[in-house]
Amino acid sequence: MLIVTTNDLSGYRVVKHLGMVRGLTVRSRSVVGNIGASIQILFGGHISLYTKLAEEARQEAFDQLVRQAEERGANAILAMRYDANEIASAVTEVLAYGTAVVVEPV
């Protein structure tokens, strides 16, 4: 699976558009995680607990995106993007989306 953030893929041509695909996850921070992060905040610098949570959420959304594209028969995703929004206090959604296509080398 080729995945790019651009609208085209150099060296390939799109032979079929399969539409938008997406992966979505909603995550919350645990009480224990918040306490650990609060301690890290007191000392300043990198907040590794939140970084890990954000990376896991993005990876889960990305994996769902790829799975949906593969189920539609795509071999590439164009214009891939992430979006994240806070739904409620300590609850965040992460969305990965793009356009599923079939490409072939030029």
Contacts in CASP RR format, 6 or more apart in sequence:
PFRMAT RR
TARGET T0000
AUTHOR 0000-0000-0000
METHOD contacts of the structure
MODEL  1
MLIVTTNDLSGYRVVKHLGMVRGLTVRSRSVVGNIGASIQILFGGHISLY
TKLAEEARQEAFDQLVRQAEERGANAILAMRYDANEIASAVTEVLAYGTA
VVVEPV
1 66 0 8 1.000
1 69 0 8 1.000
1 70 0 8 1.000
1 74 0 8 1.000
1 75 0 8 1.000
1 76 0 8 1.000
1 77 0 8 1.000
2 9 0 8 1.000
2 12 0 8 1.000
2 75 0 8 1.000
2 76 0 8 1.000
2 77 0 8 1.000
2 103 0 8 1.000
3 66 0 8 1.000
3 76 0 8 1.000
3 77 0 8 1.000
3 80 0 8 1.000
4 76 0 8 1.000
4 77 0 8 1.000
4 78 0 8 1.000
4 79 0 8 1.000
4 80 0 8 1.000
5 79 0 8 1.000
5 80 0 8 1.000
5 81 0 8 1.000
6 78 0 8 1.000
6 79 0 8 1.000
7 78 0 8 1.000
7 79 0 8 1.000
8 14 0 8 1.000
8 78 0 8 1.000
9 76 0 8 1.000
9 78 0 8 1.000
9 103 0 8 1.000
11 105 0 8 1.000
11 106 0 8 1.000
12 76 0 8 1.000
12 103 0 8 1.000
12 104 0 8 1.000
12 105 0 8 1.000
12 106 0 8 1.000
13 103 0 8 1.000
13 104 0 8 1.000
13 106 0 8 1.000
14 78 0 8 1.000
14 101 0 8 1.000
14 102 0 8 1.000
14 103 0 8 1.000
15 101 0 8 1.000
15 102 0 8 1.000
15 103 0 8 1.000
15 104 0 8 1.000
16 101 0 8 1.000
16 102 0 8 1.000
17 99 0 8 1.000
17 100 0 8 1.000
17 101 0 8 1.000
18 69 0 8 1.000
18 72 0 8 1.000
18 73 0 8 1.000
18 74 0 8 1.000
18 99 0 8 1.000
18 100 0 8 1.000
18 101 0 8 1.000
18 102 0 8 1.000
19 72 0 8 1.000
19 99 0 8 1.000
19 100 0 8 1.000
19 101 0 8 1.000
20 97 0 8 1.000
20 98 0 8 1.000
20 99 0 8 1.000
20 100 0 8 1.000
21 65 0 8 1.000
21 68 0 8 1.000
21 69 0 8 1.000
21 72 0 8 1.000
21 74 0 8 1.000
21 77 0 8 1.000
21 97 0 8 1.000
21 98 0 8 1.000
21 99 0 8 1.000
21 100 0 8 1.000
22 64 0 8 1.000
22 65 0 8 1.000
22 68 0 8 1.000
22 95 0 8 1.000
22 96 0 8 1.000
22 97 0 8 1.000
22 98 0 8 1.000
23 61 0 8 1.000
23 62 0 8 1.000
23 64 0 8 1.000
23 65 0 8 1.000
23 68 0 8 1.000
23 95 0 8 1.000
23 96 0 8 1.000
23 97 0 8 1.000
24 61 0 8 1.000
24 64 0 8 1.000
24 93 0 8 1.000
24 94 0 8 1.000
24 95 0 8 1.000
24 96 0 8 1.000
25 57 0 8 1.000
25 60 0 8 1.000
25 61 0 8 1.000
25 64 0 8 1.000
25 93 0 8 1.000
25 94 0 8 1.000
26 87 0 8 1.000
26 91 0 8 1.000
26 92 0 8 1.000
26 93 0 8 1.000
26 94 0 8 1.000
27 53 0 8 1.000
27 56 0 8 1.000
27 57 0 8 1.000
27 91 0 8 1.000
27 92 0 8 1.000
27 93 0 8 1.000
27 94 0 8 1.000
28 90 0 8 1.000
28 91 0 8 1.000
28 92 0 8 1.000
29 37 0 8 1.000
29 50 0 8 1.000
29 53 0 8 1.000
29 90 0 8 1.000
33 49 0 8 1.000
34 90 0 8 1.000
36 49 0 8 1.000
37 47 0 8 1.000
37 49 0 8 1.000
37 50 0 8 1.000
40 46 0 8 1.000
40 47 0 8 1.000
40 48 0 8 1.000
40 49 0 8 1.000
41 47 0 8 1.000
54 84 0 8 1.000
54 94 0 8 1.000
57 84 0 8 1.000
57 92 0 8 1.000
57 94 0 8 1.000
58 82 0 8 1.000
58 94 0 8 1.000
58 96 0 8 1.000
60 94 0 8 1.000
61 82 0 8 1.000
61 94 0 8 1.000
61 95 0 8 1.000
61 96 0 8 1.000
62 96 0 8 1.000
64 96 0 8 1.000
65 77 0 8 1.000
65 80 0 8 1.000
65 96 0 8 1.000
65 97 0 8 1.000
65 98 0 8 1.000
66 77 0 8 1.000
68 100 0 8 1.000
69 77 0 8 1.000
69 100 0 8 1.000
72 100 0 8 1.000
73 100 0 8 1.000
73 102 0 8 1.000
74 100 0 8 1.000
74 101 0 8 1.000
74 102 0 8 1.000
75 101 0 8 1.000
75 102 0 8 1.000
75 103 0 8 1.000
76 100 0 8 1.000
76 101 0 8 1.000
76 102 0 8 1.000
76 103 0 8 1.000
77 98 0 8 1.000
77 99 0 8 1.000
77 100 0 8 1.000
77 101 0 8 1.000
78 98 0 8 1.000
78 99 0 8 1.000
78 101 0 8 1.000
79 98 0 8 1.000
79 99 0 8 1.000
80 96 0 8 1.000
80 97 0 8 1.000
80 98 0 8 1.000
81 96 0 8 1.000
81 97 0 8 1.000
81 98 0 8 1.000
82 94 0 8 1.000
82 95 0 8 1.000
82 96 0 8 1.000
83 94 0 8 1.000
83 95 0 8 1.000
83 97 0 8 1.000
84 92 0 8 1.000
84 93 0 8 1.000
84 94 0 8 1.000
84 95 0 8 1.000
85 92 0 8 1.000
85 93 0 8 1.000
86 92 0 8 1.000
87 93 0 8 1.000
END
